[in-house]
Amino acid sequence: MDVLYFAWVRERIGLPKEKVETSAATVSDLVSELCAREERYAAAFADLSALRVALDQELSDFDASLTGVREVAFFPPMTGG
């Protein structure tokens, strides 16, 4: 699946996107797999309350199933002004 990173998440990980082969059942499982890879992922996902996730371009939550999902995007909450 494609995993996309935006804003400071991209800066911490150092990539805008990547293809990931995963056996993760949920978004939380995917985050755990990514954090186990390298410290830069662990730093980016250290505080999940500061992140949002979209599955196939629809806002979702970290307990959501990844069954059939082709794209996961991580980004900070949007702010307006």
C-alpha positions, 0 to 999 in steps of 0.5 A: 500500500502507499503511505503518505506523510505530510507537514512535520510528519514528512520532515521527521521521517524524511520521505513524502511517501513510500510503498509498504508491504504490511501484514497490519490489520489496523492503522495502529498495527501499521504505526507499530510496524513503522516505529519498529523500523527506525527511530525517525518513524518512532519520533514521528509517531510518538504522540498519536493525539497530534496526528490524523489519518486518512484511508483512501482519502477519507478521514479515519481513526487509528483503530480502523481496519486496513482491509482493502485500503490502498493508501494511508496518509498521516498528517497533523490536524488542520488549523484555520485562521 
